[in-house]
Amino acid sequence: MAKRGYQSNQSKPFLLWIGLSIVVIILDQISKLVVLDTIPHRSSIRVNDFLNWVLVFNPGAAFSFLADGAGWQKWFFIAIGIIATIVMIWLLFRHAQQSIFCFSISMILGGAVGNLIDRFTHGAVVDFIDVYYRQYHWPAFNVADSAITLGTILLILDELRRVIKQR
């Protein structure tokens, strides 16, 4: 009987964390639909002195890692994305009461699934945010990448906080 109480206590926060991931996925996919509908491929729209809107398709991972592969990398990254999604959902359920940890994982999960959807529908990730300084451009990225980055930073800070607290 105690096991059921544990699961019901876990299910409410778990569903909230899954809901946050779904919000990230929706924001990511809506932004990509707008970009796909309004910006021609490989064109650039200047926003200000450090930001452009662009449309590029990245068949690789972060910083175009393995982008030059012969197509096998699509399935490789899809497989990694599916495995990572399963692990993150399990982590959210298992640690649903840990707010910062779960917020971080929810952001990473939402971003990973957003990019996974791109790989299934476009064969590559849709990137459109181009940040630069003079002639130095950061690789183009998207809302999903931003969520993954934020989640990763918070995950590291949460772990550092936990380690310091244990000392």
NUDREN-418836 format. One record per residue (C-alpha): residue number from 1; residue in three letters; x, y, z. Coordinates in pm, 1 decimal. Layout:
N
{n = NUM; res = ALA; u = X; v = Y; w = Z}
...
This chain:
167
{n = 1; res = MET; u = 0.0; v = 0.0; w = 0.0}
{n = 2; res = ALA; u = 285.8; v = 240.8; w = 76.9}
{n = 3; res = LYS; u = 413.9; v = 194.2; w = -275.2}
{n = 4; res = ARG; u = 90.2; v = 335.3; w = -421.8}
{n = 5; res = GLY; u = 112.6; v = 643.5; w = -201.6}
{n = 6; res = TYR; u = 469.1; v = 694.9; w = -320.7}
{n = 7; res = GLN; u = 361.0; v = 676.3; w = -682.3}
{n = 8; res = SER; u = 66.1; v = 913.0; w = -637.1}
{n = 9; res = ASN; u = 295.2; v = 1161.4; w = -457.9}
{n = 10; res = GLN; u = 534.1; v = 1135.1; w = -752.4}
{n = 11; res = SER; u = 278.9; v = 1155.1; w = -1033.2}
{n = 12; res = LYS; u = 163.6; v = 1514.4; w = -977.3}
{n = 13; res = PRO; u = 509.0; v = 1679.1; w = -993.0}
{n = 14; res = PHE; u = 612.4; v = 1432.8; w = -1265.1}
{n = 15; res = LEU; u = 322.9; v = 1547.6; w = -1482.9}
{n = 16; res = LEU; u = 417.3; v = 1912.1; w = -1421.0}
{n = 17; res = TRP; u = 774.2; v = 1842.7; w = -1535.6}
{n = 18; res = ILE; u = 647.8; v = 1660.6; w = -1845.3}
{n = 19; res = GLY; u = 416.4; v = 1958.0; w = -1905.5}
{n = 20; res = LEU; u = 713.6; v = 2195.6; w = -1895.0}
{n = 21; res = SER; u = 892.2; v = 1979.6; w = -2152.2}
{n = 22; res = ILE; u = 583.8; v = 1989.0; w = -2372.9}
{n = 23; res = VAL; u = 575.3; v = 2370.7; w = -2350.6}
{n = 24; res = VAL; u = 940.1; v = 2381.0; w = -2465.3}
{n = 25; res = ILE; u = 858.9; v = 2144.9; w = -2754.5}
{n = 26; res = ILE; u = 560.1; v = 2356.4; w = -2861.0}
{n = 27; res = LEU; u = 755.1; v = 2685.2; w = -2846.8}
{n = 28; res = ASP; u = 1041.2; v = 2526.7; w = -3039.1}
{n = 29; res = GLN; u = 821.8; v = 2378.7; w = -3310.0}
{n = 30; res = ILE; u = 610.3; v = 2694.0; w = -3352.3}
{n = 31; res = SER; u = 924.6; v = 2906.6; w = -3388.5}
{n = 32; res = LYS; u = 1060.8; v = 2665.4; w = -3648.9}
{n = 33; res = LEU; u = 733.2; v = 2664.2; w = -3842.7}
{n = 34; res = VAL; u = 738.9; v = 3045.6; w = -3854.5}
{n = 35; res = VAL; u = 1100.5; v = 3044.8; w = -3973.7}
{n = 36; res = LEU; u = 1037.5; v = 2774.5; w = -4234.0}
{n = 37; res = ASP; u = 739.8; v = 2973.9; w = -4361.7}
{n = 38; res = THR; u = 910.9; v = 3315.2; w = -4375.0}
{n = 39; res = ILE; u = 1286.8; v = 3282.0; w = -4432.6}
{n = 40; res = PRO; u = 1434.4; v = 3136.7; w = -4751.9}
{n = 41; res = HIS; u = 1698.5; v = 2866.6; w = -4698.6}
{n = 42; res = ARG; u = 2048.7; v = 3005.9; w = -4632.5}
{n = 43; res = SER; u = 1929.3; v = 3367.1; w = -4639.1}
{n = 44; res = SER; u = 1985.5; v = 3610.7; w = -4355.8}
{n = 45; res = ILE; u = 1768.3; v = 3884.8; w = -4206.9}
{n = 46; res = ARG; u = 1956.3; v = 4139.6; w = -3998.5}
{n = 47; res = VAL; u = 1787.8; v = 4215.0; w = -3665.5}
{n = 48; res = ASN; u = 2057.2; v = 4431.6; w = -3504.0}
{n = 49; res = ASP; u = 2436.1; v = 4459.9; w = -3465.8}
{n = 50; res = PHE; u = 2470.5; v = 4112.5; w = -3311.9}
{n = 51; res = LEU; u = 2169.3; v = 3908.8; w = -3427.4}
{n = 52; res = ASN; u = 2040.9; v = 3773.4; w = -3757.8}
{n = 53; res = TRP; u = 1753.7; v = 3539.9; w = -3842.6}
{n = 54; res = VAL; u = 1873.9; v = 3268.1; w = -4079.2}
{n = 55; res = LEU; u = 1748.4; v = 2931.4; w = -4200.4}
{n = 56; res = VAL; u = 1994.9; v = 2645.5; w = -4197.9}
{n = 57; res = PHE; u = 1950.6; v = 2271.0; w = -4167.1}
{n = 58; res = ASN; u = 2206.1; v = 2096.3; w = -3946.8}
{n = 59; res = PRO; u = 2226.5; v = 1721.7; w = -4012.4}
{n = 60; res = GLY; u = 2489.5; v = 1691.4; w = -3739.7}
{n = 61; res = ALA; u = 2489.6; v = 1755.5; w = -3367.0}
{n = 62; res = ALA; u = 2617.1; v = 2054.9; w = -3169.8}
{n = 63; res = PHE; u = 2853.7; v = 2275.1; w = -3372.0}
{n = 64; res = SER; u = 2766.3; v = 2061.3; w = -3679.9}
{n = 65; res = PHE; u = 2948.0; v = 1758.1; w = -3534.5}
{n = 66; res = LEU; u = 2924.4; v = 1472.8; w = -3791.3}
{n = 67; res = ALA; u = 2730.3; v = 1696.1; w = -4032.6}
{n = 68; res = ASP; u = 2943.4; v = 1571.2; w = -4321.4}
{n = 69; res = GLY; u = 2836.8; v = 1208.3; w = -4272.6}
{n = 70; res = ALA; u = 2677.9; v = 1018.2; w = -4558.5}
{n = 71; res = GLY; u = 2334.4; v = 1015.5; w = -4394.5}
{n = 72; res = TRP; u = 2393.5; v = 746.0; w = -4132.1}
{n = 73; res = GLN; u = 2427.8; v = 1015.2; w = -3866.4}
{n = 74; res = LYS; u = 2054.9; v = 1095.9; w = -3891.4}
{n = 75; res = TRP; u = 1964.5; v = 751.7; w = -3757.4}
{n = 76; res = PHE; u = 2250.9; v = 760.3; w = -3508.0}
{n = 77; res = PHE; u = 2126.7; v = 1089.2; w = -3358.9}
{n = 78; res = ILE; u = 1764.6; v = 968.5; w = -3366.7}
{n = 79; res = ALA; u = 1865.1; v = 655.4; w = -3171.3}
{n = 80; res = ILE; u = 2060.2; v = 861.8; w = -2917.1}
{n = 81; res = GLY; u = 1765.9; v = 1101.9; w = -2888.6}
{n = 82; res = ILE; u = 1517.0; v = 824.1; w = -2822.2}
{n = 83; res = ILE; u = 1740.1; v = 659.3; w = -2560.8}
{n = 84; res = ALA; u = 1807.4; v = 996.6; w = -2394.0}
{n = 85; res = THR; u = 1433.1; v = 1073.9; w = -2392.3}
{n = 86; res = ILE; u = 1353.5; v = 746.7; w = -2215.7}
{n = 87; res = VAL; u = 1629.0; v = 802.9; w = -1957.3}
{n = 88; res = MET; u = 1518.4; v = 1162.0; w = -1891.1}
{n = 89; res = ILE; u = 1153.0; v = 1061.8; w = -1847.6}
{n = 90; res = TRP; u = 1264.6; v = 795.7; w = -1598.6}
{n = 91; res = LEU; u = 1479.8; v = 1054.1; w = -1414.8}
{n = 92; res = LEU; u = 1185.7; v = 1295.7; w = -1395.2}
{n = 93; res = PHE; u = 964.4; v = 1026.5; w = -1248.2}
{n = 94; res = ARG; u = 1229.4; v = 898.3; w = -1008.5}
{n = 95; res = HIS; u = 1331.1; v = 1243.9; w = -878.0}
{n = 96; res = ALA; u = 1008.1; v = 1439.5; w = -927.3}
{n = 97; res = GLN; u = 1044.4; v = 1619.3; w = -593.1}
{n = 98; res = GLN; u = 1384.9; v = 1771.9; w = -679.3}
{n = 99; res = SER; u = 1282.4; v = 2103.4; w = -834.2}
{n = 100; res = ILE; u = 1604.7; v = 2238.3; w = -985.3}
{n = 101; res = PHE; u = 1712.9; v = 1896.0; w = -1108.9}
{n = 102; res = CYS; u = 1375.3; v = 1828.5; w = -1270.0}
{n = 103; res = PHE; u = 1346.0; v = 2178.0; w = -1416.3}
{n = 104; res = SER; u = 1686.6; v = 2122.3; w = -1577.7}
{n = 105; res = ILE; u = 1597.1; v = 1777.7; w = -1710.2}
{n = 106; res = SER; u = 1260.0; v = 1907.4; w = -1837.0}
{n = 107; res = MET; u = 1432.6; v = 2180.6; w = -2036.1}
{n = 108; res = ILE; u = 1685.4; v = 1934.8; w = -2180.3}
{n = 109; res = LEU; u = 1408.6; v = 1683.3; w = -2257.3}
{n = 110; res = GLY; u = 1193.1; v = 1942.7; w = -2433.0}
{n = 111; res = GLY; u = 1487.6; v = 2061.0; w = -2640.6}
{n = 112; res = ALA; u = 1599.3; v = 1709.2; w = -2726.2}
{n = 113; res = VAL; u = 1251.4; v = 1606.8; w = -2838.5}
{n = 114; res = GLY; u = 1213.0; v = 1930.2; w = -3037.6}
{n = 115; res = ASN; u = 1531.2; v = 1852.9; w = -3229.5}
{n = 116; res = LEU; u = 1432.5; v = 1486.2; w = -3258.6}
{n = 117; res = ILE; u = 1109.1; v = 1592.2; w = -3429.6}
{n = 118; res = ASP; u = 1319.3; v = 1791.2; w = -3679.2}
{n = 119; res = ARG; u = 1534.7; v = 1488.6; w = -3757.7}
{n = 120; res = PHE; u = 1225.1; v = 1281.4; w = -3829.8}
{n = 121; res = THR; u = 1046.0; v = 1549.0; w = -4035.4}
{n = 122; res = HIS; u = 1335.1; v = 1727.2; w = -4210.9}
{n = 123; res = GLY; u = 1626.4; v = 1486.2; w = -4180.3}
{n = 124; res = ALA; u = 1817.4; v = 1762.1; w = -3999.5}
{n = 125; res = VAL; u = 1772.5; v = 2014.2; w = -3719.0}
{n = 126; res = VAL; u = 1624.7; v = 2351.4; w = -3818.2}
{n = 127; res = ASP; u = 1847.1; v = 2632.7; w = -3685.5}
{n = 128; res = PHE; u = 1768.1; v = 3002.4; w = -3722.5}
{n = 129; res = ILE; u = 1931.3; v = 3219.2; w = -3454.3}
{n = 130; res = ASP; u = 2262.0; v = 3369.6; w = -3567.9}
{n = 131; res = VAL; u = 2451.3; v = 3558.7; w = -3294.7}
{n = 132; res = TYR; u = 2768.9; v = 3735.1; w = -3398.8}
{n = 133; res = TYR; u = 3026.5; v = 3999.8; w = -3321.2}
{n = 134; res = ARG; u = 3171.2; v = 4171.8; w = -3627.4}
{n = 135; res = GLN; u = 3273.1; v = 3887.0; w = -3859.5}
{n = 136; res = TYR; u = 3272.9; v = 3620.0; w = -3583.8}
{n = 137; res = HIS; u = 2953.4; v = 3413.5; w = -3588.4}
{n = 138; res = TRP; u = 2843.2; v = 3160.4; w = -3328.9}
{n = 139; res = PRO; u = 2696.8; v = 2851.2; w = -3499.3}
{n = 140; res = ALA; u = 2326.7; v = 2901.8; w = -3570.6}
{n = 141; res = PHE; u = 2094.2; v = 2752.2; w = -3310.4}
{n = 142; res = ASN; u = 1725.2; v = 2733.8; w = -3216.0}
{n = 143; res = VAL; u = 1485.1; v = 2741.6; w = -2918.9}
{n = 144; res = ALA; u = 1546.5; v = 2371.7; w = -2845.8}
{n = 145; res = ASP; u = 1922.0; v = 2429.3; w = -2831.6}
{n = 146; res = SER; u = 1865.8; v = 2723.0; w = -2595.7}
{n = 147; res = ALA; u = 1653.0; v = 2506.3; w = -2364.8}
{n = 148; res = ILE; u = 1916.8; v = 2230.7; w = -2369.3}
{n = 149; res = THR; u = 2190.0; v = 2484.1; w = -2286.3}
{n = 150; res = LEU; u = 1989.0; v = 2641.7; w = -2003.2}
{n = 151; res = GLY; u = 1901.7; v = 2298.7; w = -1863.7}
{n = 152; res = THR; u = 2263.1; v = 2184.2; w = -1878.4}
{n = 153; res = ILE; u = 2391.9; v = 2496.1; w = -1701.4}
{n = 154; res = LEU; u = 2129.7; v = 2459.9; w = -1427.3}
{n = 155; res = LEU; u = 2203.1; v = 2087.5; w = -1394.8}
{n = 156; res = ILE; u = 2573.1; v = 2160.5; w = -1339.7}
{n = 157; res = LEU; u = 2495.2; v = 2436.4; w = -1088.3}
{n = 158; res = ASP; u = 2252.2; v = 2208.1; w = -904.6}
{n = 159; res = GLU; u = 2514.6; v = 1934.5; w = -882.2}
{n = 160; res = LEU; u = 2777.8; v = 2181.1; w = -759.0}
{n = 161; res = ARG; u = 2532.4; v = 2307.1; w = -497.0}
{n = 162; res = ARG; u = 2460.9; v = 1951.1; w = -386.0}
{n = 163; res = VAL; u = 2831.8; v = 1863.4; w = -359.6}
{n = 164; res = ILE; u = 2910.5; v = 2180.3; w = -163.2}
{n = 165; res = LYS; u = 2613.2; v = 2115.9; w = 67.4}
{n = 166; res = GLN; u = 2741.9; v = 1764.2; w = 144.2}
{n = 167; res = ARG; u = 3080.8; v = 1895.3; w = 257.4}
